[in-house]
Amino acid sequence: MEYSIQKQEEEKKITLVLKGSLDSLSAPEIEDEVLAQLEDFEFNAIFLDCKELDYIASSGLRLFFNVLKSGKAHGSRVVLKEPNDFLRKVLDATGLTAMFEFE
């Protein structure tokens, strides 16, 4: 399945728009790209826009967790924007819902 990620930067805020599928094939590549983009940043907030995310596997959840860990290490909020019902159910089932802010 196809995927893409787009970065939108505003003053002290970065939004990563995730589209498609975060599965065992795509997630490691996306994770490397995302974490590299966040490595040298000074953002107050990181938004993961999930409205066009069709599917997420455990490797995709690891990406979310690592973005959260990186953001918290830099004192940034990490917010999941517009997660669909499938993503919400996966986050609830894994106990990750409480770790993220939602918008």
Secondary structure, DSSP 4 states (H G I P E B T S, - for coil): --EEEEEEEETTEEEEEEEEEE-TTTHHHHHHHHHHHHHT---SEEEEEEEEEEEE-HHHHHHHHHHHHHHHHTT-EEEEES--HHHHHHHHHHT-GGGSEE-
